[in-house]
Amino acid sequence: MADGDTNLPTIERKLGLQIWGIENMKMVPVPEKAYGTFFEGDCYIILHTKRTSRGSAVDLHYWIGKDSSQDEQGAVALYVTQLDNALRGNPVQHREVEGHESETFQSYFRNGIIYKKGGVASGFKHVETNMYNIKRLLHVKGKKHVSATEVALSWDSFNKGDVFLLDLGKVLIQWNGPNCSIAEKSRGLALARSIRDSERGGRAQIGIIDNEKDSPDLMQIMKMVLGERRGELREAIPDAKADELQKANVRLYHVYEKDNDLVVQEIATRPLTQDLLQHEDCYILDQGGFKIYVWRGKASTLEEKKTAFTRAVGFIQAKGYPSSTNIEVINDGAESAMFKQLFQRWTEKDETQGLGKVYTTGKIAKVEQVKFDTTQLHARPELAAEQRMVDDASGEIEVWRIEDLQMQPVNPKTYGQFYGGDCYLVLYTYLRSGRPHYVLYMWQGRHASVDEITACALNAIELDKKHGDEAVQVRVTMGKEPTHFLAIFKGKLVIYEGGTSRAQKSTPEPAIRLFQVRGTDETNTKATEVPARASSLNSNDVFLLTTSQVCYLWCGKGCSGDEREMAKMVADIVSKRDKHTILEGQEPAEFWEALGGKAPYASEKRFQEQITHYQPRLFECSNQTGRFIMTEVVGFCQEDLDEDDVMLLDTWEEIFLWVGKASNTYERNEAIASAKEYLKTHPAGRDLATPIILVKQGYEPLNFTGWFNAWDPYKWSDGKSYEEMKNSLGDVSAIAEIKVDLNNISLNKRTLSMTNLAGSSMASASPEYKSHFNHSDSNSYSNSGNYNSNSSPSLVPNGEEIYSREVLMNKTVDELPEGVDPTKKEYYLSDTDFHDIFGKSKDEFYQMPKWKQQNEKKQYGLF
């Protein structure tokens, strides 16, 4: 796709990432190997396309380096407008400022972002004359999404809380501040390995300083480069993060022309509703200064659409917000998930939620459940997640009531009957892969005392301990019972408004009671007590009215045959009296008499309104600043669940708290309170009774794992910890023999001399790489991954030779060259051959579980 009038280059319609820099006011493509590296003197355009359930979603970002010129910034903004037009207004547009990028932007670069000094505007050249002639210090920040900024080569740049990488070309020394977390060290190491593998072709060594006293050789090298350290290191610099209270403060402004003037008028605060957005106009949504959204209505003028970014920047200035504030411009009909989730409801035409669920409005919103085959749950975890089902509900249940703050077993004959004055513990046990798994439900009655609710939680902890701390804990608020909870009671779930199931009842049960019955089969039925008056009725449902003489089954005009059958089953639980079925409109006088007389009730026909499928969101939870802070992980995967963290997964209908094995005790203890805080401060005004589910690392149920693409059940046993990754760096003894001075680095023993390496690498670099953008230092070695024949033989990181695939594949131990480790044949391939065979880099390959590595090696004759 190209546009002759706009000077746009050809844009490929493909999934994934495309990046251009601005050079001489033109868009110049950045080579893929340099993705994730940004020069501070430049501006960039980033186009990202991903597949969605509705086709594809396009995000268009323009990135502004802190040293870029005004001309470049103007050019990049103009190109974004032209690109948006060429893509017919489908992209969500983002303005990104160096160091303040959105979560969406950061998610594209999983190994981190590197900011480099230089660029066109600053007069620096990007061409590196020698890929090893490097001496720089990178300051690495962030736990989930890391960025590395080039800082002055001085001890003054250091602090106690962050990771620093001293990059000397052939050697990378990672210095970890004494206050660093394991996650920060791991992300720093991932970045160091990425630099080694992508920029240095795997031909660099990494040394790590976790404790200065334990690494005298590495510290000697650092001192030779940085000089002796005088005085104390600076204290850790806290990350500037917006807290939940700030993010919850959403305000909507109407932007329109009046008498040739632009008017920006506040029209609403949280919770926002979708009907506030009119198609003829443009709006600015201010999320507490944390982020600014501009929404452009379909019928707004071309001029209004063009000036959207300008207006947002003007709004930021008028409000006195930092110029780095993130801006997102979205079009009517192509809204981002982040934007939709700031509204209480967001509906779209012809869209159902999940697998066949259709949401309806009306006095009582009713959910139609489509039957699904429970045998598919294990084969399709995403189905378990969508249907909120751990399994097919065929496991064993035990129920206890909290009485005098202790657990009292409930008579199995009354399982499924819950009273609003009580709290209950329900332990569900099911088999998976031949071993028991547990779900522990804490059901809290609406009228239970605070002491009972607290005792319920404490007893749950004790019960969990008895089962090896393996249980998934689910907080259930009365009336908000999750799907699986309904299913385990096989259609016999009855919720009484008040009272107790204890033997000594203080108040007699009412003579007349009314129950609303919802559900079409044993997996989704419950009966809920409602006030015994005519106004509680609803034409769409079945109601049970119990009196001292009779039990009426009242069938509304809108109910189905399946619903009537389930109501008959429940009727036998709530009343031992004779059952009389009556149809709406044919009620006897005694029926209305029992309800205190006729009165209007919800009788309009239900109309179908379809609500968008909520995109799950993952957050890292932290209380370290004294206030509850959550950092979103966009485009999340299982790798983002860090062992030393508590993570929150929000699927709208429930909140999961995933607790890592090495997580901080305070955060673990505060997890439930944190989830409640999250619900309370959510901009969409969330229901505080939303179920909260506590999941432990290694014991994740299907309805949790189903939200993750390609969940690896062996990850926690085979995944590499930080220490294992550190130990896998191989023999670093050669580093101790490096003599470093400020001008020269010479390598002894089993490593090549700098002159040989430097001489060959530039000779083999292709001419086009010497242009401004097409010669990043990550491309300053030859495409083949080997150096030319005039140089010394290329070596793998530990100094052994590289061999062609023919010499290694499908060979017995006796047929291999001398010195080749038969258990690591793949290690001796060149980077290019390795990527060609396995479709991934060595770094990516060695991060996979061992069993996956073995399978792939067998597949390609390298086992």
Secondary structure, 3 states (H helix, E strand, C coil): CCECCCCECCCCCCCEEEEEEEECCEEEECCHHHCCEEECCCEEEEEEEEEECCEEEEEEEEEECCCCCHHHHHHHHHHHHHHHHHCCCCCEEEEEECCCCCHHHHHCCCCCEEEECCCCCCCCCCCCCCCCCCCEEEEEECCCCCEEEEECCCHHHCECCCEEEEECCCEEEEEECCCCCHHHHHHHHHHHHHHHHHHCCCCCEEEEECCHHHCHHHHHHHHHHHCCCCCCCECCCCCCCCCHHHHHCEEEEEEEEECCEEEEEEEEECCECHHHCCCCCEEEEEECCCEEEEEECCCCCHHHHHCHHHHHHHHHHHHCCCCCCEEEEEECCCCCHHHHCCECCCECCCCCECCCEECECCCCCCCECCCCCHHHCCCCHHHHHHHCCCCCCCCEEEEEEEECCEEEECCHHHCCEEECCCEEEEEEEEEECCEEEEEEEEEECCCCCHHHHHHHHHHHHHHHHHCCCCCEEEEEECCCCCHHHHHHCCCCEEEECCCCCCCCCCCCCCCCEEEEEECCCCCCCEEEEECCCHHHCECCCEEEEECCCEEEEEECCCCCHHHHHHHHHHHHHHCCCEEEEEECCCCCHHHHHHCCCCCCCECCCCCECCECCCCCEEEEEECCCCCCEEEEECCCCHHHCCCCCEEEEECCCCEEEEECCCCCHHHHHCHHHHHHHHHHCCCCCCCCCCCEEEEECCCCCHHHHCCCCCCCCCHHHHCCCHHHHHHCCCCCHHHHHCEECCCCEECCCCCCCHHHHHHHHHHCCCHHHHCCCCCCHHHCCCCCCCCCCCCCCCECCCCCECCCHHHHCCCCHHHCCCCCCHHHHHHHCCHHHHHHHHCCCHHHHHCCCHHHHHHHHHHCCCC
